[in-house]
């Protein structure tokens, strides 16, 4: 049994989100949440909230799910389109150049571990 949660158009660069996702991938859910609480990265609160949502989705799909056996099966961050957040920087001779603001689509999949 798997449950998925997605965070779309997150205002963080995918490279920064992947650092935090690599820490929790493959761990039990309780251990992952504990580790995210004490991680001093900007993506940690976003991913913790997303993991809570994935757990709630697992409970909604199957009421008999054992929360102690849930683990983070998949966790990845893809690049989202940047055109939603356009910023401009002044340049020489009256010109302007766009500032690239990174955005991500973050996905977390939890599953019950078969021991």
C-alpha positions in Angstrom: 0.0 0.0 0.0 1.4 3.3 -1.1 0.3 6.9 -0.4 1.6 10.0 -2.3 1.8 13.7 -1.4 2.9 16.4 -3.8 3.9 20.0 -3.2 3.8 22.0 -6.5 5.5 25.3 -7.2 7.4 25.3 -3.9 9.5 28.5 -3.6 12.8 26.7 -3.2 15.4 25.5 -5.7 15.3 21.8 -6.5 19.0 21.4 -5.6 18.4 22.7 -2.1 15.3 20.5 -1.6 17.1 17.4 -2.8 19.7 17.8 -0.1 17.0 17.4 2.6 15.1 14.7 0.6 18.3 12.5 0.4 18.4 12.6 4.2 15.0 11.0 4.8 14.7 8.7 1.8 14.4 5.1 2.9 13.9 5.8 6.6 10.9 5.1 8.8 8.4 7.9 8.9 8.8 8.6 12.7 12.6 8.8 12.3 12.3 11.0 9.2 10.0 13.5 11.0 12.4 13.6 14.0 15.3 14.3 11.7 13.5 17.0 9.8 12.5 18.8 13.0 16.2 19.4 13.9 17.5 20.1 10.4 18.4 23.8 9.8 17.6 23.9 6.1 14.9 26.0 4.5 13.3 23.0 2.8 13.0 21.0 6.1 9.6 22.5 7.3 8.1 22.2 3.8 9.1 18.5 3.5 8.0 17.8 7.1 4.5 19.2 6.3 4.5 17.2 3.0 5.4 14.0 4.9 2.6 14.6 7.4 0.2 14.9 4.4 1.5 11.6 3.0 0.9 9.9 6.3 -2.7 11.3 6.4 -3.2 10.1 2.9 -2.1 6.6 3.9 -4.5 6.6 6.8 -7.3 7.8 4.5 -6.7 5.0 1.9 -6.5 2.2 4.5 -7.6 2.6 8.1 -5.7 -0.5 9.2 -2.3 0.8 8.1 0.4 0.3 10.7 2.1 3.7 11.1 5.1 2.1 12.7 5.9 0.2 9.5 5.5 3.2 7.2 8.7 4.4 5.5 9.7 6.9 2.9 9.8 4.9 -0.3 10.3 7.7 -2.8 11.2 11.3 -2.4 12.3 13.6 -5.2 12.2 17.2 -6.4 11.8 18.3 -10.0 12.2 21.7 -11.5 9.1 23.8 -11.8 8.6 26.5 -14.4 10.2 29.8 -13.3 8.0 32.1 -15.2 5.6 32.4 -12.3 8.1 34.5 -10.3 9.8 37.0 -12.6 12.2 39.5 -11.0 14.3 42.1 -12.9 17.7 43.5 -12.2 18.9 46.8 -13.6 21.9 46.7 -15.9 24.1 49.1 -17.7 22.8 51.5 -20.3 19.2 51.3 -19.2 18.8 47.6 -19.8 17.4 45.0 -17.4 18.0 41.2 -17.1 15.7 38.7 -15.5 16.6 37.1 -12.1 16.1 33.3 -12.0 14.2 32.3 -8.9 14.1 28.5 -8.5 10.9 26.7 -8.0 10.3 23.0 -7.4 7.7 20.2 -7.6 8.4 18.0 -4.5 6.9 14.5 -4.3 7.0 12.1 -1.3 5.7 8.5 -1.4 5.3 6.4 1.7 4.7 2.7 1.8 4.3 0.0 4.4 7.5 -2.0 4.8 7.1 -5.8 4.4 9.4 -7.4 7.0 
